[in-house]
Amino acid sequence: MRRGLVHVLAWLLATGAAVTLSWWGVHTVMAGTAYDPPRALPITAAGATAQGTKAPPPPAHRPSPSKRPPAPTPSRTPTRAPSAPAPSGRVRSYDTDGGRAVFELGASSATLVSATPGTGWSMQVWKTETWIRVEFSRGTDRVSVFCTWHDGPPHVEIGTY
């Protein structure tokens, strides 16, 4: 009886140590990421997503912003909307085989609102002062959504290669 109790106690300690070590490893990796809730586009009366309309004003109560710095670019994580006031331009969504990219297109610049890869696709984002590129990839397939505004108002091109 005592021997069985010692075996159960040893098993419990080993299992507890393994769970603790696993939790610590996952926590350490996930602590470097910051996932904000997705920012939804306005919905029309018919129930379809409105493209090219302004987003509703921000709610009166907002959660406190994350204290972690934003992820460096290029990024392989889903891009989140900045915690800024409502967009001042048009919000446009671009659906591709690789995923969806949503931009706020202003008069002389653009902002990436969100980018979500499709199932089985990965994503990378590059940003400069005059363009934003979102590339979706799966194996050797590539789909790029390129938004530029260096020589005029923002212009979006989609390329598959």
C-alpha positions as CSV (number, residue, x, y, z in Angstrom):
1,M,0.0,0.0,0.0
2,R,2.8,2.4,1.0
3,R,4.7,1.6,-2.2
4,G,1.6,2.4,-4.4
5,L,1.2,5.7,-2.6
6,V,4.8,6.6,-3.2
7,H,4.4,5.8,-6.9
8,V,1.2,8.0,-7.1
9,L,3.0,10.8,-5.3
10,A,6.0,10.6,-7.7
11,W,3.6,10.5,-10.7
12,L,1.8,13.6,-9.4
13,L,5.0,15.5,-8.8
14,A,6.4,14.6,-12.3
15,T,3.1,15.6,-14.0
16,G,2.9,18.9,-12.0
17,A,6.5,19.7,-13.0
18,A,5.8,18.9,-16.7
19,V,2.6,21.1,-16.7
20,T,4.4,23.9,-15.0
21,L,7.4,23.8,-17.4
22,S,5.0,23.7,-20.4
23,W,3.0,26.6,-19.1
24,W,6.1,28.6,-18.4
25,G,7.5,28.0,-21.9
26,V,4.2,28.9,-23.7
27,H,3.8,32.0,-21.4
28,T,7.3,33.2,-22.2
29,V,6.7,32.9,-26.0
30,M,3.3,34.5,-25.9
31,A,4.4,37.3,-23.6
32,G,6.1,38.9,-26.6
33,T,2.9,39.2,-28.6
34,A,0.0,41.4,-28.1
35,Y,-3.4,40.4,-29.6
36,D,-6.0,43.1,-29.6
37,P,-9.6,42.4,-30.5
38,P,-10.3,42.7,-34.2
39,R,-11.8,46.0,-35.5
40,A,-15.1,45.4,-37.2
41,L,-16.3,47.3,-40.3
42,P,-19.7,49.0,-40.2
43,I,-22.7,46.9,-41.3
44,T,-25.4,48.3,-43.6
45,A,-29.1,47.9,-43.0
46,A,-29.2,45.0,-45.5
47,G,-26.6,43.1,-43.4
48,A,-23.7,43.3,-45.9
49,T,-20.3,44.7,-45.0
50,A,-20.1,48.3,-46.0
51,Q,-17.0,49.0,-48.0
52,G,-15.9,52.6,-48.5
53,T,-17.8,54.0,-45.6
54,K,-16.6,55.7,-42.5
55,A,-16.4,53.6,-39.3
56,P,-18.7,54.6,-36.4
57,P,-17.2,56.8,-33.7
58,P,-15.2,55.0,-31.1
59,P,-17.0,53.8,-28.0
60,A,-17.0,56.0,-24.9
61,H,-15.2,53.3,-22.8
62,R,-12.0,51.9,-24.4
63,P,-9.7,49.3,-22.9
64,S,-6.3,50.6,-21.9
65,P,-3.8,50.2,-24.7
66,S,-1.2,47.5,-24.4
67,K,2.1,48.5,-22.8
68,R,4.0,46.3,-25.2
69,P,5.7,47.9,-28.2
70,P,4.2,47.0,-31.6
71,A,5.7,44.1,-33.5
72,P,8.5,45.0,-35.8
73,T,8.0,44.9,-39.6
74,P,8.1,42.7,-41.5
75,S,5.6,40.9,-39.4
76,R,4.2,37.4,-39.6
77,T,1.5,38.0,-37.1
78,P,-2.0,39.3,-37.9
79,T,-2.0,43.0,-38.1
80,R,-4.2,44.9,-35.7
81,A,-5.9,48.2,-36.0
82,P,-4.2,51.0,-34.2
83,S,-6.0,52.3,-31.1
84,A,-6.7,55.7,-32.7
85,P,-9.8,57.8,-33.4
86,A,-12.2,56.8,-36.1
87,P,-10.7,56.8,-39.6
88,S,-10.8,60.0,-41.6
89,G,-10.7,58.4,-45.0
90,R,-12.5,55.6,-46.8
91,V,-12.2,52.1,-45.4
92,R,-11.7,49.6,-48.3
93,S,-11.5,45.8,-48.1
94,Y,-9.5,43.8,-50.7
95,D,-10.3,40.0,-50.8
96,T,-7.7,37.8,-52.5
97,D,-7.1,34.1,-52.8
98,G,-4.6,34.4,-50.0
99,G,-6.6,36.5,-47.5
100,R,-8.1,39.9,-46.9
101,A,-6.4,43.3,-46.5
102,V,-8.3,46.3,-45.2
103,F,-7.0,49.9,-45.7
104,E,-8.1,53.3,-44.6
105,L,-7.5,55.4,-47.7
106,G,-7.1,59.1,-47.0
107,A,-6.5,62.0,-49.4
108,S,-2.7,61.8,-49.3
109,S,-1.8,58.6,-47.3
110,A,-3.1,55.2,-46.2
111,T,-3.2,53.1,-43.1
112,L,-3.5,49.3,-42.8
113,V,-6.5,48.6,-40.7
114,S,-6.3,44.8,-40.7
115,A,-4.9,41.9,-42.7
116,T,-6.0,38.3,-42.3
117,P,-4.5,35.3,-44.1
118,G,-6.8,32.6,-45.5
119,T,-6.7,29.1,-44.2
120,G,-3.4,27.5,-45.0
121,W,-1.8,30.9,-46.0
122,S,0.8,32.9,-44.1
123,M,1.2,36.7,-44.2
124,Q,4.0,39.3,-44.1
125,V,3.6,43.1,-44.0
126,W,6.1,45.8,-45.0
127,K,5.4,49.5,-44.3
128,T,7.2,52.7,-45.3
129,E,6.2,56.3,-45.4
130,T,4.9,56.1,-49.0
131,W,3.6,52.5,-49.4
132,I,2.3,49.4,-47.6
133,R,2.7,45.8,-48.9
134,V,0.8,42.8,-47.6
135,E,2.0,39.5,-49.0
136,F,0.1,36.3,-48.5
137,S,2.0,33.1,-49.2
138,R,1.4,29.3,-49.3
139,G,4.2,27.1,-50.7
140,T,5.3,28.8,-53.9
141,D,2.1,30.8,-54.3
142,R,2.3,34.5,-53.5
143,V,-0.4,37.2,-53.5
144,S,0.6,40.8,-52.8
145,V,-1.7,43.7,-52.0
146,F,0.3,46.9,-52.6
147,C,-1.0,50.3,-51.5
148,T,1.1,53.3,-52.7
149,W,0.6,57.1,-52.3
150,H,4.1,58.5,-53.2
151,D,2.9,60.2,-56.4
152,G,-0.7,61.1,-55.6
153,P,-3.7,59.7,-53.6
154,P,-3.5,56.1,-52.4
155,H,-3.8,53.5,-55.1
156,V,-4.1,49.7,-54.4
157,E,-2.8,47.0,-56.7
158,I,-3.2,43.2,-56.3
159,G,-0.6,41.0,-57.8
160,T,-0.4,37.2,-58.0
161,Y,2.9,35.4,-58.7
